[in-house]
Amino acid sequence: MRLRSAAAGASAVVAAAAFAAMTAAPACSCGGGEAASDAGPVGDGGIPGDAAAPADASAPLIWIDFSVTGCAAAGAGGEPCTGAAPLRLEFVPIAPAQVDFVEWSFGDGSRPDQRFAPDHVYTSPGVYDVSLFAEGPGGTAAVTRQALVDVSPGGLGGACFADQQCASGACVCGAEPCTGLASGFCSQPCAGAACGEGVCADLAPTAPPDPAPWQAPLCLADCGGGAECPGGTVCRELPGAGGGWVQGCFAAGLVGDIGDSCAGDGGAPDGGRCASGECLAEGLRGLCSAGCGDDDACPPSAACATFNRGGSPSCLARCDADTPCDADPWLACEPAGGTGGAGFTVDEPPSDGGYCAPRRCAGPDDCPLGRCQGGFCAPP
């Protein structure tokens, strides 16, 4: 005697509702197979294609079908379920009568699954058949959808945990998870611009002594021109391995952008906390920047600034919705110009929104935990 599946008492109701929803707005009941006709299943206990029906334990189980969600498909006319590895799909059985037991085979060598409406992760690229066997008071039924699931290798920046999931052949931080990353990502080592449609970013411009797997010149998905980034990544301005700056999809917060804070645990500036590798001793918590001038340009979101006190020019972020410059109490969106050592000029027509720079002050109350010196916030 077979054990009843979880939720078997309501299985026919769930299945009928699933079928009605699928026929109203198909998500991905895709792939070929011996299943219901286009007009919907009929017969004793059958479910019309446009309405759900209650469970009927006396109705014969003359067919079984299922719906799939979590994949992309051109429609419900037999196209395969497609997506990049690792691909998580959800399956729901559809039946004209009560079902007490189900067994799924996902075609990828995994063990049969007896959950009523399981989810399943296809970890490797390939084309897979999916089979469903069902049993209930009205008998048994089975269906196999051949070549239903078509899993492609992940592109640059796609989530991964094994090299074989990536078109590049390399999953960075997959086998060796990296602190700060939710998952590994598809990439490959690069030099210059050898990344095909991607960009080559230098994620370790300061060459740390004990680098993580991601701290190297790596290929990233190109997000220049507003291209959308893979899930879990954002468009970042990063140093190009061949010089200059590139726009690539990378994790947020792992290293700072121009204008972010960068002080180390002891409070001293730590360039390793910045994508640029450079942290200025400005503000209470440091300020990510980059050298500029001559042939060294700033990224598009910043301008090359020269402080009145002298020293090498440095990139300052323009203030906007993405860079409000409000995380550090000694920094603010300040206009270019002004007197005092922390006043500065820029190599462009000054931005109306100002630049993330040392905060101007009129007294100590303007500088929490610090003092007002020469018209700017400074350490006490």
C-alpha positions in Angstrom: 0.0 0.0 0.0 1.4 3.4 -1.0 1.6 6.3 1.6 -0.6 9.2 0.8 1.1 12.3 -0.4 1.1 15.4 1.8 -1.9 17.6 1.1 -3.6 14.6 -0.7 -7.0 15.3 0.9 -7.1 18.6 -1.0 -5.1 17.4 -4.0 -7.9 17.4 -6.6 -9.1 20.9 -5.5 -5.5 22.2 -5.8 -5.0 20.5 -9.1 -8.2 21.8 -10.6 -7.5 25.3 -9.5 -4.0 25.0 -10.9 -5.4 23.9 -14.2 -8.0 26.7 -14.3 -5.3 29.2 -13.6 -3.0 27.7 -16.2 -5.6 27.8 -19.0 -6.6 31.4 -18.1 -3.0 32.7 -18.2 -0.4 30.0 -19.1 2.9 30.5 -17.4 4.8 27.5 -18.7 2.8 24.4 -19.3 5.4 23.7 -21.9 7.0 20.8 -23.7 5.5 17.9 -25.6 3.8 15.0 -23.9 0.7 12.9 -23.7 -1.4 15.2 -21.7 -4.8 17.1 -21.9 -6.1 18.3 -25.3 -6.3 22.0 -26.2 -10.0 22.0 -25.4 -9.3 20.8 -21.8 -9.8 17.4 -20.1 -13.3 15.9 -20.3 -15.1 12.8 -19.1 -16.4 11.6 -15.7 -15.0 14.0 -13.1 -13.3 16.0 -15.8 -12.5 19.6 -15.3 -13.6 22.2 -17.9 -10.7 24.2 -19.3 -12.2 27.5 -18.0 -13.3 26.5 -14.4 -12.2 24.6 -11.4 -14.1 21.6 -10.0 -14.3 20.0 -6.6 -12.5 16.8 -5.8 -14.5 13.7 -6.7 -13.1 10.5 -5.2 -15.4 8.3 -7.4 -14.2 9.8 -10.7 -11.7 7.8 -12.7 -8.2 9.1 -12.9 -8.0 8.9 -16.6 -5.2 11.4 -17.1 -2.6 13.4 -15.3 -0.8 16.6 -16.3 1.2 19.4 -14.5 2.1 23.0 -14.8 5.6 24.5 -14.4 6.6 28.0 -13.2 10.0 29.6 -12.8 11.1 29.4 -16.4 10.9 31.4 -19.6 8.9 30.1 -22.5 7.5 31.6 -25.7 4.0 30.3 -24.8 2.0 27.2 -23.9 2.1 25.6 -27.3 4.8 23.0 -26.6 7.9 25.2 -26.2 10.4 24.1 -23.6 10.9 25.7 -20.2 14.2 27.6 -20.5 16.6 29.3 -18.1 20.2 29.5 -17.0 21.7 27.2 -14.5 21.1 26.9 -11.6 17.4 26.9 -12.5 14.8 26.5 -9.8 11.3 25.3 -11.1 8.0 24.7 -9.3 5.7 21.8 -10.4 2.0 21.4 -9.7 0.0 18.3 -10.8 -3.3 18.7 -12.6 -5.9 15.9 -12.5 -9.6 15.3 -13.0 -10.0 13.3 -9.8 -8.6 12.8 -6.4 -4.8 12.0 -6.2 -3.4 10.4 -3.1 0.2 9.6 -4.3 2.5 11.2 -6.8 6.1 10.5 -7.9 8.1 12.9 -10.0 11.2 12.2 -12.1 13.1 15.3 -13.2 15.4 13.6 -15.7 18.6 14.8 -14.2 19.6 11.8 -12.2 18.1 13.0 -9.0 16.1 10.7 -6.8 12.3 10.5 -7.4 10.3 13.1 -5.5 7.0 12.2 -3.8 6.1 15.7 -2.7 2.7 16.8 -4.1 3.9 20.2 -5.6 7.7 20.1 -5.4 10.3 22.6 -6.4 13.5 21.4 -8.1 16.8 22.9 -8.9 18.5 21.9 -12.2 22.2 22.5 -11.4 23.8 21.8 -14.7 23.1 22.8 -18.3 21.3 20.3 -20.4 17.9 19.2 -21.8 15.7 17.2 -19.4 12.5 15.0 -19.6 10.0 15.3 -16.7 7.7 12.5 -15.7 4.8 12.3 -13.3 3.1 9.2 -12.0 -0.1 9.6 -9.9 -2.4 7.3 -8.0 -5.8 7.8 -6.4 -9.2 6.1 -5.7 -10.0 6.4 -9.4 -6.9 4.5 -10.6 -3.4 5.5 -11.9 -2.1 7.8 -14.6 1.2 8.9 -15.9 2.7 11.5 -18.2 6.2 12.2 -19.6 7.0 15.5 -21.2 10.1 15.0 -23.3 12.7 17.7 -23.5 10.6 19.9 -21.3 13.4 21.7 -19.5 16.3 23.3 -21.4 18.9 24.7 -19.0 21.6 26.9 -20.5 25.0 27.8 -19.0 24.9 31.0 -17.0 26.3 34.2 -18.5 28.8 36.6 -16.9 27.6 37.7 -13.5 25.0 34.9 -13.2 24.7 33.1 -9.8 26.5 29.8 -9.6 28.1 27.3 -7.2 30.0 25.1 -9.7 32.1 25.8 -12.8 30.0 23.7 -15.1 27.1 26.0 -14.6 28.9 28.9 -16.4 29.4 29.5 -20.1 32.8 31.0 -19.1 33.7 27.7 -17.4 34.5 29.5 -14.1 32.4 30.1 -11.0 34.1 32.6 -8.8 33.4 32.1 -5.1 31.3 29.0 -5.8 33.4 26.1 -4.5 35.0 28.5 -2.0 32.2 30.9 -0.7 33.4 34.4 -0.2 32.4 36.7 2.7 30.0 39.3 1.6 28.7 37.5 -1.5 25.3 35.7 -1.4 26.5 33.2 -4.0 29.3 32.6 -6.5 29.2 34.4 -9.9 30.1 33.3 -13.4 33.3 35.0 -14.6 36.8 34.3 -15.8 40.2 35.9 -15.4 41.0 38.6 -17.9 43.6 41.0 -19.1 42.9 44.2 -20.9 39.5 43.8 -22.7 39.5 40.0 -23.4 36.0 39.5 -22.1 33.9 39.1 -25.3 30.7 41.1 -24.6 31.7 41.7 -21.0 34.2 44.1 -19.4 37.5 43.4 -17.7 37.5 45.0 -14.2 40.5 45.1 -11.8 38.9 44.1 -8.5 42.2 44.3 -6.6 44.0 47.5 -7.7 46.0 47.5 -4.5 47.1 43.7 -4.7 46.1 42.6 -1.2 48.5 40.2 0.6 45.9 37.5 1.0 43.3 38.1 -1.7 39.9 36.5 -1.9 39.0 34.7 -5.1 37.2 37.7 -6.4 40.1 40.1 -5.8 41.7 39.8 -9.3 41.1 41.1 -12.8 37.8 39.4 -13.8 35.3 39.6 -16.6 32.0 41.1 -15.5 28.7 41.7 -17.3 28.7 45.0 -19.1 26.0 47.4 -17.8 27.1 50.5 -19.8 24.3 52.2 -21.6 21.7 51.1 -19.0 21.9 47.3 -19.6 20.2 45.3 -16.8 22.4 43.4 -14.4 21.9 39.8 -13.3 20.0 39.3 -10.1 22.0 40.0 -7.0 24.4 42.4 -8.7 24.3 46.2 -9.4 25.9 48.4 -12.0 29.3 49.6 -10.6 32.0 52.0 -11.8 35.2 50.0 -11.4 38.8 50.4 -12.5 39.5 48.7 -15.8 42.2 46.2 -15.9 43.6 47.9 -19.0 43.3 51.4 -17.4 40.4 53.9 -17.1 37.0 52.9 -15.8 34.4 50.3 -16.8 30.8 49.8 -15.9 30.3 46.3 -14.7 27.8 44.2 -12.7 29.1 43.4 -9.3 27.9 42.9 -5.7 26.9 46.1 -3.9 28.7 47.0 -0.7 31.6 44.6 -1.0 34.0 47.5 -1.8 33.1 51.1 -1.8 32.4 53.5 -4.8 33.9 56.9 -5.1 32.3 58.9 -2.2 31.8 56.0 0.1 33.3 55.7 3.6 36.5 53.6 3.9 38.1 53.9 7.4 39.4 50.6 8.7 38.5 49.0 12.1 41.0 51.3 13.9 39.7 54.4 12.1 42.7 54.9 9.8 42.0 55.1 6.0 41.9 51.7 4.3 42.2 51.7 0.5 41.3 48.0 0.4 37.7 49.1 1.3 37.4 51.0 -2.0 37.0 49.6 -5.5 39.6 52.2 -6.5 42.1 51.1 -3.9 42.4 54.7 -2.6 40.9 56.1 0.6 41.4 59.8 1.5 41.7 60.9 5.2 38.7 63.1 4.9 35.6 63.1 7.1 35.1 61.0 10.1 35.2 57.7 8.3 37.5 58.3 5.3 36.4 59.0 1.7 36.8 56.6 -1.3 38.5 58.5 -4.1 41.1 57.9 -6.9 44.0 59.9 -8.3 43.3 62.0 -11.4 44.7 64.6 -13.7 46.9 64.4 -16.8 45.9 61.1 -18.4 44.0 59.7 -15.4 40.3 60.5 -15.6 37.6 60.0 -13.0 34.6 57.7 -13.5 31.5 59.3 -15.0 29.9 60.0 -11.6 32.8 62.1 -10.3 35.0 65.1 -11.1 38.7 65.7 -10.7 39.2 68.1 -7.7 42.2 70.0 -6.5 42.1 71.2 -2.8 43.3 74.6 -1.9 45.8 73.1 0.6 47.7 71.5 -2.3 48.5 67.8 -3.0 47.6 65.6 -5.9 44.2 66.0 -7.5 41.5 63.5 -6.4 38.1 62.3 -7.7 35.1 63.6 -5.8 31.6 62.2 -6.3 28.9 64.5 -7.6 25.9 64.6 -5.2 22.7 63.1 -6.5 20.0 60.6 -5.5 22.6 57.8 -5.6 25.2 59.7 -3.7 23.5 61.9 -1.0 26.8 62.2 1.0 24.9 61.9 4.3 26.6 58.9 5.9 29.5 60.8 7.4 28.8 63.8 9.7 32.0 65.6 8.6 31.1 65.4 4.9 28.4 67.1 2.9 27.3 68.1 -0.6 29.5 71.2 -0.9 29.8 73.5 -3.9 33.2 73.9 -5.6 35.2 77.0 -4.7 35.5 78.7 -1.4 38.4 79.6 0.8 40.3 77.5 3.4 42.5 74.4 2.9 39.5 72.1 2.2 38.0 74.4 -0.4 38.5 72.9 -3.9 38.2 73.5 -7.6 37.0 71.0 -10.3 37.9 70.3 -13.9 34.4 70.8 -15.1 31.6 73.4 -14.9 30.6 73.1 -11.2 27.7 70.8 -10.6 24.6 72.4 -9.1 24.2 69.6 -6.6 27.7 70.0 -5.3 30.3 67.3 -4.5 30.8 64.9 -1.5 33.6 66.8 0.3 34.6 68.1 3.7 31.6 69.9 5.4 31.7 73.6 5.8 30.9 74.8 9.3 30.3 77.9 11.4 30.9 76.4 14.8 31.4 73.1 16.7 27.7 72.2 16.7 28.0 71.7 12.9 30.6 68.9 13.4 29.4 66.0 15.7 32.4 64.4 17.5 34.7 66.9 15.9 35.5 70.6 15.8 35.1 73.4 13.3 38.6 74.5 12.1 39.2 77.0 9.3 35.6 76.8 8.3 35.5 73.0 7.8 34.9 70.0 10.1 38.0 68.4 11.5 39.1 66.0 14.2 39.1 67.4 17.8 
